[in-house]
Amino acid sequence: MICDPHEDFLTIIRSYNPDPKKPLAVVRREFSAFYEEFQEIAGEPPELERVEISPGVIGYWISVRESVTDRVVLFFHSGGFTLGSTQDHLGFCTRIARAARARVFSVDYRLAPEHPFPAPVADAIEAYTHLLAHGYLPHRILPAGLSSGGTLVLDLLLSARDKSLRLPQAGICLSPATDMLFCGESVTKNRDLDWVTAARLDSMRTVYLTGHDPHDPLASPMYARLNGLPKLYIQAGSHELMFDGIGSFVDKARWAGVPVQFEVWEGMFHNWQLFANQIPEAREAIDRIGVFARDVLSR
């Protein structure tokens, strides 16, 4: 029998899966407290600056000593479109700022059910055009997102292409939700290996889409026309429920001529990159993100 070295840690984070029976405000507080528990910032704390992007949409500049002023990682947090914020991803954002040697602009986009699809997509586009309007050059902006935030990166790139906006050179998608039907075999095969549950995925689809067709390309980028997108850097863990969906999206993007750098992390579960204080694979993943980001933003 093969021993999973992270089983004890997985047991801990499984206990934090949102309880749908609790009021949403309580679930959000508990989720944020859970993530913040693992987001301790090592070393010098970052400089923070709050910016109103548009009514109800806030951005936070996160800068560290290593940040080059005109290089921006435009970040979208995880949380299944219903939970999460910059505050509960702050340690991760700080690590990304150091690894990328850039400023991170983290977006607190509007959340469902108060603001269902396509509101978060509109907020992602608004954040990008906000940066362009303030003089940041497209090749110095690198959209990056985790889980649902990774989906928003793809939505942003698709929308910018279709609106004939100037595109960034690349996008970073970490464990993105690419198909809201969640029909890959990994949803069943990995049910005992991931901390996200099939029920959680079903709930995300229900609350976020509110009956909207999951085949909509901006709901499920798997069904989009992908031609003309810039280079994508995608990380996924082999133990994720959404692994097959991500792999299918990568295959389709490559067939459409999109350059895709796809990294499969053996034995890793959903959002493992967030837990850099607990597991070495998270620190290694962030280091690789930094290498990619520095290469893109220096061109």
C-alpha positions, 0 to 999 in steps of 0.5 A: 500500500502506498502511503500518502505523505499529505493524508493527515493534512488533507484530513484537516482541510477536508473538515473546512468544506463549506456547510450549505446548511449554515447562513452564507455570511457564516460560511464566508467568515469561516472560509476566510478564517480557515484560509487566513490560518494558513496564510502567515506571511514570512519576512517583511510584510507587503505594502498594501494600497486599496483602490476602487475599480468600479462600484462594488469592485475593489482592488489591492496593490500588494508590493514587496521590496523585490517588486518592479513597479511597472510589472503587474500580476493581475490576480483573481482569488479562489472560492468557487465564485461565492467565497474568498477575498484578497485578505484570505489570499494575502500570504499567497499573493505576497509570495507571488509578488516576491517570486515574480518580482512584480506588484500584485493587483488582487481583485475582490470581484463580486460574489454569487449568489448576490452577483451571479454569472456573468458579474465576476467576468465583467469585474475581471474585464473591468480590472484589466481595462482599469490597469490599461487606462492607468498607463500599464502596458499589456505586455507588463500585465500578467493575469493569474488566478487560482481555481475559480480565479483561474476560470476568470483569467480565461474569461478575461482573455476570451473577452479581451480577444472578442472586444479587440482589446490589447491582449497580455502576453500570457495568462496563468491558470492554477487548477481552473474550473474549465467545464461547469458540467464536471463530467470527467472521470476524475470527479469519481476516481479522485473523490477520496484523494481531494479535499473538494467534494462533488457536492461542492462542485455541484453547489458552485454551479447551481449558485454561480450559474443560477440556471444559466447554460453551463455550455456558455463559453464564459461559464465553461471555457472548455466550450469556447473558441480558443483560437487567438489566445496568448500563451497559457501556463496551467498547473493541476494536481493529479488528485484533483476532482477537476483534473480530467476537465483541465486536461481536456481543456489543455488538449483543445487549446493546443489543437486551436494553436494556443501555446500551453505550458501544462504542469501535472503535479503528481499527488497534489490536491486542489489549491495545494499552492495556497499551503506553502507554509505546510507543504514543500510542493506549494513552495516549489509550485510558486517558484515555478510560477515566479520563473514563468512570470519573470520571463513573460514580464521582462520581454 
